[in-house]
Amino acid sequence: MNQLYMILYFALEIYSYALIIYILMSWFPGARESSFGEFFAKICEPYLEPFRKIIPPIGMIDISPIVAILVLYFARAFGLPVLFNMLSSWF
């Protein structure tokens, strides 16, 4: 059970780094149109899309990725331990 916890923990951590890379790619012209950028768009946009629907941009600044990263952080830091504590009490 502990190994599964660690795998999920690191998967969420790697995904948060992928989100940060994808967000930083918007600062460089043409970076999102490259094959590297398209790969990150395929894995990051499905997660970011619901946040963009809920949180409108403030002027020229889109804060929805920041909220998405915070949600991912709280899921990793608080949600995952609670989930595995519940599962370990059943087994």
ZAMIMAR-435229 format. One record per residue: x, y, z of N, C-alpha, C, CB in turn; chain. Coordinates in Angstrom, 1 decimal, always signed. Glycine has a CB too. Example, Ala and Ser with C-alpha at 12.3 -4.5 7.8 and 13.67 -1.06 7.14 Angstrom:
// ZAMIMAR-435229
+--------+--------+--------+--------+--------+--------+--------+--------+--------+--------+--------+--------+-------+
:    nxx :    nyy :    nzz :   caxx :   cayy :   cazz :    cxx :    cyy :    czz :   cbxx :   cbyy :   cbzz : marnu :
+--------+--------+--------+--------+--------+--------+--------+--------+--------+--------+--------+--------+-------+
:  +13.2 :   -5.7 :   +7.8 :  +12.3 :   -4.5 :   +7.8 :  +13.2 :   -3.3 :   +7.8 :  +11.3 :   -4.5 :   +9.0 :     A :
:  +12.8 :   -2.2 :   +7.1 :  +13.7 :   -1.1 :   +7.1 :  +12.9 :   +0.0 :   +7.9 :  +14.1 :   -0.6 :   +5.7 :     A :
+--------+--------+--------+--------+--------+--------+--------+--------+--------+--------+--------+--------+-------+
***
This chain:
// ZAMIMAR-435229
+--------+--------+--------+--------+--------+--------+--------+--------+--------+--------+--------+--------+-------+
:    nxx :    nyy :    nzz :   caxx :   cayy :   cazz :    cxx :    cyy :    czz :   cbxx :   cbyy :   cbzz : marnu :
+--------+--------+--------+--------+--------+--------+--------+--------+--------+--------+--------+--------+-------+
:   +0.8 :   -1.2 :   +0.0 :   +0.0 :   +0.0 :   +0.0 :   +0.9 :   +1.3 :   +0.0 :   -0.9 :   +0.0 :   +1.2 :     A :
:   +2.0 :   +1.2 :   +0.7 :   +2.9 :   +2.3 :   +0.8 :   +3.5 :   +2.6 :   -0.6 :   +4.0 :   +2.1 :   +1.8 :     A :
:   +3.8 :   +1.6 :   -1.3 :   +4.4 :   +1.8 :   -2.7 :   +3.4 :   +2.5 :   -3.6 :   +4.8 :   +0.4 :   -3.3 :     A :
:   +2.2 :   +2.1 :   -3.5 :   +1.1 :   +2.7 :   -4.4 :   +1.0 :   +4.2 :   -4.0 :   -0.2 :   +2.0 :   -4.2 :     A :
:   +1.0 :   +4.5 :   -2.7 :   +1.0 :   +5.9 :   -2.2 :   +2.1 :   +6.7 :   -2.8 :   +1.0 :   +5.9 :   -0.7 :     A :
:   +3.3 :   +6.1 :   -2.8 :   +4.5 :   +6.9 :   -3.3 :   +4.4 :   +7.1 :   -4.8 :   +5.8 :   +6.1 :   -2.9 :     A :
:   +4.0 :   +6.1 :   -5.5 :   +3.8 :   +6.2 :   -6.9 :   +2.8 :   +7.3 :   -7.3 :   +3.3 :   +4.8 :   -7.6 :     A :
:   +1.7 :   +7.3 :   -6.6 :   +0.7 :   +8.4 :   -6.9 :   +1.2 :   +9.7 :   -6.5 :   -0.6 :   +8.0 :   -6.1 :     A :
:   +1.9 :   +9.8 :   -5.3 :   +2.5 :  +11.1 :   -4.9 :   +3.4 :  +11.6 :   -5.9 :   +3.2 :  +10.9 :   -3.5 :     A :
:   +4.3 :  +10.8 :   -6.4 :   +5.3 :  +11.3 :   -7.4 :   +4.7 :  +11.6 :   -8.7 :   +6.4 :  +10.3 :   -7.5 :     A :
:   +3.7 :  +10.8 :   -9.1 :   +2.9 :  +11.1 :  -10.3 :   +2.3 :  +12.5 :  -10.3 :   +1.9 :  +10.0 :  -10.6 :     A :
:   +1.7 :  +12.8 :   -9.2 :   +1.1 :  +14.1 :   -9.0 :   +2.1 :  +15.2 :   -9.0 :   +0.2 :  +14.2 :   -7.7 :     A :
:   +3.3 :  +14.9 :   -8.4 :   +4.3 :  +15.9 :   -8.4 :   +4.9 :  +16.2 :   -9.8 :   +5.4 :  +15.5 :   -7.4 :     A :
:   +5.1 :  +15.1 :  -10.5 :   +5.6 :  +15.2 :  -11.9 :   +4.6 :  +16.0 :  -12.8 :   +5.9 :  +13.8 :  -12.5 :     A :
:   +3.3 :  +15.7 :  -12.6 :   +2.3 :  +16.4 :  -13.3 :   +2.2 :  +17.9 :  -13.0 :   +0.9 :  +15.7 :  -13.1 :     A :
:   +2.5 :  +18.2 :  -11.8 :   +2.5 :  +19.6 :  -11.4 :   +3.7 :  +20.3 :  -12.1 :   +2.6 :  +19.8 :   -9.9 :     A :
:   +4.8 :  +19.6 :  -12.2 :   +6.0 :  +20.2 :  -12.9 :   +5.6 :  +20.3 :  -14.4 :   +7.2 :  +19.3 :  -12.7 :     A :
:   +4.9 :  +19.4 :  -15.0 :   +4.5 :  +19.4 :  -16.4 :   +3.6 :  +20.6 :  -16.6 :   +3.8 :  +18.1 :  -16.8 :     A :
:   +2.7 :  +20.9 :  -15.7 :   +1.8 :  +22.1 :  -15.8 :   +2.7 :  +23.4 :  -15.7 :   +0.8 :  +22.1 :  -14.6 :     A :
:   +3.7 :  +23.4 :  -14.9 :   +4.5 :  +24.6 :  -14.8 :   +5.3 :  +24.8 :  -16.1 :   +5.5 :  +24.5 :  -13.6 :     A :
:   +5.8 :  +23.8 :  -16.6 :   +6.5 :  +23.9 :  -17.9 :   +5.6 :  +24.4 :  -19.0 :   +7.2 :  +22.5 :  -18.3 :     A :
:   +4.4 :  +23.8 :  -19.0 :   +3.4 :  +24.2 :  -20.1 :   +3.0 :  +25.7 :  -19.9 :   +2.2 :  +23.3 :  -20.0 :     A :
:   +2.9 :  +26.1 :  -18.7 :   +2.5 :  +27.5 :  -18.5 :   +3.7 :  +28.4 :  -18.9 :   +2.1 :  +27.8 :  -17.0 :     A :
:   +4.9 :  +28.1 :  -18.6 :   +6.0 :  +28.9 :  -18.9 :   +6.3 :  +28.9 :  -20.4 :   +7.3 :  +28.4 :  -18.2 :     A :
:   +5.8 :  +27.9 :  -21.1 :   +6.0 :  +27.8 :  -22.6 :   +5.2 :  +29.0 :  -23.3 :   +5.5 :  +26.5 :  -23.1 :     A :
:   +4.2 :  +29.5 :  -22.6 :   +3.4 :  +30.6 :  -23.2 :   +4.2 :  +31.9 :  -23.3 :   +2.1 :  +30.8 :  -22.4 :     A :
:   +5.3 :  +32.0 :  -22.6 :   +6.1 :  +33.2 :  -22.6 :   +7.1 :  +33.2 :  -23.8 :   +7.0 :  +33.2 :  -21.4 :     A :
:   +7.2 :  +32.0 :  -24.5 :   +8.1 :  +31.9 :  -25.6 :   +7.3 :  +31.7 :  -26.9 :   +9.1 :  +30.8 :  -25.4 :     A :
:   +7.5 :  +32.6 :  -27.9 :   +6.8 :  +32.5 :  -29.1 :   +7.0 :  +31.2 :  -29.8 :   +7.0 :  +33.7 :  -30.0 :     A :
:   +6.0 :  +30.6 :  -30.3 :   +6.1 :  +29.4 :  -31.0 :   +6.4 :  +28.1 :  -30.2 :   +7.2 :  +29.5 :  -32.0 :     A :
:   +6.6 :  +28.2 :  -28.9 :   +7.0 :  +27.0 :  -28.1 :   +5.8 :  +26.1 :  -28.0 :   +7.4 :  +27.5 :  -26.7 :     A :
:   +4.6 :  +26.6 :  -28.0 :   +3.4 :  +25.6 :  -27.9 :   +3.1 :  +25.0 :  -29.2 :   +2.2 :  +26.4 :  -27.3 :     A :
:   +3.6 :  +25.5 :  -30.3 :   +3.3 :  +25.0 :  -31.6 :   +4.3 :  +23.9 :  -32.0 :   +3.3 :  +26.0 :  -32.7 :     A :
:   +5.4 :  +23.7 :  -31.2 :   +6.4 :  +22.7 :  -31.4 :   +5.8 :  +21.3 :  -31.0 :   +7.7 :  +23.0 :  -30.7 :     A :
:   +6.5 :  +20.2 :  -31.4 :   +6.0 :  +18.9 :  -31.0 :   +6.0 :  +18.7 :  -29.5 :   +6.8 :  +17.8 :  -31.7 :     A :
:   +7.0 :  +19.3 :  -28.9 :   +7.2 :  +19.3 :  -27.4 :   +6.0 :  +20.0 :  -26.8 :   +8.5 :  +20.0 :  -27.0 :     A :
:   +5.6 :  +21.2 :  -27.3 :   +4.5 :  +22.0 :  -26.8 :   +3.2 :  +21.3 :  -27.0 :   +4.5 :  +23.3 :  -27.5 :     A :
:   +3.0 :  +20.6 :  -28.2 :   +1.8 :  +19.9 :  -28.4 :   +1.6 :  +18.7 :  -27.5 :   +1.8 :  +19.4 :  -29.9 :     A :
:   +2.7 :  +18.0 :  -27.1 :   +2.7 :  +16.9 :  -26.2 :   +2.2 :  +17.5 :  -24.8 :   +4.1 :  +16.3 :  -26.0 :     A :
:   +2.8 :  +18.6 :  -24.4 :   +2.3 :  +19.1 :  -23.1 :   +0.9 :  +19.6 :  -23.2 :   +3.3 :  +20.3 :  -22.7 :     A :
:   +0.5 :  +20.1 :  -24.3 :   -0.9 :  +20.6 :  -24.4 :   -1.9 :  +19.4 :  -24.3 :   -1.1 :  +21.3 :  -25.8 :     A :
:   -1.5 :  +18.2 :  -24.9 :   -2.4 :  +17.1 :  -24.8 :   -2.5 :  +16.6 :  -23.4 :   -1.8 :  +15.9 :  -25.7 :     A :
:   -1.5 :  +16.7 :  -22.6 :   -1.6 :  +16.2 :  -21.2 :   -2.0 :  +17.2 :  -20.2 :   -0.3 :  +15.6 :  -20.8 :     A :
:   -1.9 :  +18.5 :  -20.5 :   -2.2 :  +19.6 :  -19.5 :   -3.6 :  +20.2 :  -19.8 :   -1.1 :  +20.6 :  -19.5 :     A :
:   -4.0 :  +20.4 :  -21.0 :   -5.2 :  +21.1 :  -21.3 :   -6.5 :  +20.5 :  -20.8 :   -5.3 :  +21.3 :  -22.8 :     A :
:   -6.6 :  +19.1 :  -20.8 :   -7.8 :  +18.5 :  -20.2 :   -8.0 :  +18.9 :  -18.7 :   -7.8 :  +17.0 :  -20.4 :     A :
:   -6.9 :  +19.0 :  -18.0 :   -6.9 :  +19.4 :  -16.6 :   -7.2 :  +20.9 :  -16.4 :   -5.7 :  +19.0 :  -15.9 :     A :
:   -6.6 :  +21.7 :  -17.3 :   -6.7 :  +23.2 :  -17.1 :   -8.1 :  +23.7 :  -17.6 :   -5.6 :  +23.8 :  -17.9 :     A :
:   -8.7 :  +23.0 :  -18.6 :   -9.9 :  +23.5 :  -19.2 :  -11.1 :  +23.8 :  -18.2 :  -10.4 :  +22.5 :  -20.2 :     A :
:  -11.4 :  +22.9 :  -17.2 :  -12.5 :  +23.2 :  -16.3 :  -12.2 :  +24.5 :  -15.4 :  -12.7 :  +22.0 :  -15.4 :     A :
:  -10.9 :  +24.7 :  -15.1 :  -10.5 :  +25.8 :  -14.3 :  -10.7 :  +27.1 :  -15.1 :   -9.1 :  +25.7 :  -13.8 :     A :
:  -10.4 :  +27.0 :  -16.4 :  -10.6 :  +28.2 :  -17.3 :  -12.0 :  +28.5 :  -17.5 :   -9.9 :  +27.9 :  -18.7 :     A :
:  -12.9 :  +27.5 :  -17.5 :  -14.3 :  +27.8 :  -17.6 :  -14.9 :  +28.5 :  -16.3 :  -15.1 :  +26.5 :  -17.8 :     A :
:  -14.3 :  +28.2 :  -15.2 :  -14.8 :  +28.7 :  -13.9 :  -14.2 :  +30.1 :  -13.6 :  -14.5 :  +27.7 :  -12.8 :     A :
:  -12.9 :  +30.2 :  -13.8 :  -12.2 :  +31.4 :  -13.5 :  -11.9 :  +32.3 :  -14.7 :  -10.9 :  +31.1 :  -12.7 :     A :
:  -12.5 :  +33.4 :  -14.9 :  -12.3 :  +34.2 :  -16.0 :  -10.9 :  +34.9 :  -15.9 :  -13.4 :  +35.3 :  -16.3 :     A :
:  -10.3 :  +35.3 :  -17.0 :   -9.0 :  +36.0 :  -16.9 :   -9.2 :  +37.4 :  -16.4 :   -8.4 :  +36.1 :  -18.3 :     A :
:   -8.2 :  +37.9 :  -15.7 :   -8.3 :  +39.2 :  -15.1 :   -7.4 :  +40.1 :  -16.0 :   -7.8 :  +39.3 :  -13.6 :     A :
:   -8.1 :  +40.8 :  -16.9 :   -7.3 :  +41.6 :  -17.9 :   -6.6 :  +40.7 :  -18.8 :   -6.3 :  +42.6 :  -17.2 :     A :
:   -5.3 :  +40.8 :  -18.9 :   -4.5 :  +39.9 :  -19.8 :   -3.9 :  +38.7 :  -19.0 :   -3.4 :  +40.7 :  -20.4 :     A :
:   -4.2 :  +38.6 :  -17.7 :   -3.6 :  +37.6 :  -16.9 :   -4.6 :  +36.5 :  -16.6 :   -3.1 :  +38.2 :  -15.6 :     A :
:   -4.2 :  +35.2 :  -16.9 :   -5.1 :  +34.1 :  -16.7 :   -4.5 :  +33.4 :  -15.4 :   -5.0 :  +33.1 :  -17.9 :     A :
:   -5.3 :  +33.5 :  -14.3 :   -4.9 :  +32.9 :  -13.1 :   -5.4 :  +31.5 :  -12.8 :   -5.4 :  +33.8 :  -11.9 :     A :
:   -6.2 :  +31.0 :  -13.8 :   -6.7 :  +29.6 :  -13.6 :   -5.6 :  +28.6 :  -13.5 :   -7.6 :  +29.3 :  -14.7 :     A :
:   -4.4 :  +28.7 :  -14.2 :   -3.4 :  +27.7 :  -14.0 :   -2.8 :  +27.7 :  -12.6 :   -2.3 :  +27.9 :  -15.0 :     A :
:   -2.8 :  +28.9 :  -12.0 :   -2.3 :  +29.0 :  -10.6 :   -3.2 :  +28.2 :   -9.6 :   -2.1 :  +30.5 :  -10.2 :     A :
:   -4.5 :  +28.4 :   -9.9 :   -5.5 :  +27.7 :   -9.0 :   -5.4 :  +26.2 :   -9.3 :   -6.9 :  +28.3 :   -9.3 :     A :
:   -5.2 :  +25.8 :  -10.5 :   -5.1 :  +24.4 :  -10.9 :   -3.9 :  +23.8 :  -10.2 :   -5.0 :  +24.2 :  -12.4 :     A :
:   -2.8 :  +24.5 :  -10.2 :   -1.6 :  +24.0 :   -9.5 :   -1.8 :  +23.9 :   -8.0 :   -0.4 :  +24.8 :   -9.8 :     A :
:   -2.5 :  +24.9 :   -7.4 :   -2.8 :  +24.8 :   -6.0 :   -3.7 :  +23.7 :   -5.6 :   -3.4 :  +26.1 :   -5.5 :     A :
:   -4.7 :  +23.4 :   -6.5 :   -5.6 :  +22.3 :   -6.2 :   -4.8 :  +21.0 :   -6.3 :   -6.8 :  +22.3 :   -7.3 :     A :
:   -4.0 :  +20.9 :   -7.3 :   -3.1 :  +19.7 :   -7.4 :   -2.2 :  +19.5 :   -6.2 :   -2.3 :  +19.7 :   -8.7 :     A :
:   -1.7 :  +20.6 :   -5.7 :   -0.8 :  +20.6 :   -4.5 :   -1.6 :  +20.1 :   -3.3 :   -0.2 :  +21.9 :   -4.2 :     A :
:   -2.8 :  +20.7 :   -3.1 :   -3.6 :  +20.3 :   -1.9 :   -4.1 :  +18.8 :   -2.0 :   -4.8 :  +21.2 :   -1.8 :     A :
:   -4.4 :  +18.4 :   -3.2 :   -4.7 :  +17.0 :   -3.4 :   -3.6 :  +16.1 :   -3.0 :   -5.2 :  +16.7 :   -4.9 :     A :
:   -2.4 :  +16.5 :   -3.4 :   -1.2 :  +15.7 :   -3.1 :   -0.8 :  +15.7 :   -1.6 :   +0.0 :  +16.1 :   -4.0 :     A :
:   -0.9 :  +16.9 :   -1.0 :   -0.5 :  +17.1 :   +0.3 :   -1.5 :  +16.6 :   +1.4 :   -0.1 :  +18.5 :   +0.6 :     A :
:   -2.8 :  +16.8 :   +1.1 :   -3.8 :  +16.5 :   +2.1 :   -4.8 :  +15.4 :   +1.6 :   -4.6 :  +17.8 :   +2.4 :     A :
:   -5.2 :  +15.4 :   +0.4 :   -6.2 :  +14.4 :   -0.1 :   -5.6 :  +13.0 :   -0.2 :   -6.7 :  +14.9 :   -1.4 :     A :
:   -4.4 :  +12.9 :   -0.7 :   -3.8 :  +11.6 :   -0.9 :   -3.6 :  +10.9 :   +0.5 :   -2.5 :  +11.7 :   -1.6 :     A :
:   -3.0 :  +11.6 :   +1.5 :   -2.9 :  +10.9 :   +2.8 :   -4.2 :  +10.5 :   +3.4 :   -2.1 :  +11.8 :   +3.7 :     A :
:   -5.2 :  +11.4 :   +3.3 :   -6.5 :  +11.0 :   +3.9 :   -7.1 :   +9.8 :   +3.2 :   -7.5 :  +12.2 :   +3.8 :     A :
:   -7.0 :   +9.8 :   +1.9 :   -7.5 :   +8.6 :   +1.1 :   -6.8 :   +7.3 :   +1.5 :   -7.3 :   +8.9 :   -0.4 :     A :
:   -5.5 :   +7.4 :   +1.7 :   -4.8 :   +6.2 :   +2.0 :   -4.9 :   +5.8 :   +3.5 :   -3.3 :   +6.3 :   +1.7 :     A :
:   -5.2 :   +6.7 :   +4.3 :   -5.5 :   +6.4 :   +5.7 :   -6.9 :   +5.7 :   +5.8 :   -5.6 :   +7.7 :   +6.6 :     A :
:   -7.8 :   +6.1 :   +5.0 :   -9.1 :   +5.5 :   +4.9 :   -9.0 :   +4.1 :   +4.4 :  -10.1 :   +6.3 :   +4.1 :     A :
:   -8.2 :   +3.9 :   +3.3 :   -8.0 :   +2.6 :   +2.7 :   -7.3 :   +1.7 :   +3.6 :   -7.3 :   +2.7 :   +1.4 :     A :
:   -6.3 :   +2.2 :   +4.4 :   -5.6 :   +1.3 :   +5.3 :   -6.4 :   +0.8 :   +6.4 :   -4.3 :   +2.0 :   +5.7 :     A :
:   -7.4 :   +1.6 :   +6.8 :   -8.3 :   +1.2 :   +7.9 :   -9.2 :   +0.1 :   +7.5 :   -9.1 :   +2.4 :   +8.4 :     A :
:   -9.5 :   +0.0 :   +6.2 :  -10.3 :   -1.1 :   +5.7 :   -9.6 :   -2.4 :   +5.5 :  -11.0 :   -0.7 :   +4.4 :     A :
:   -8.3 :   -2.3 :   +5.3 :   -7.5 :   -3.6 :   +5.0 :   -6.7 :   -4.0 :   +6.2 :   -6.7 :   -3.4 :   +3.8 :     A :
+--------+--------+--------+--------+--------+--------+--------+--------+--------+--------+--------+--------+-------+
***
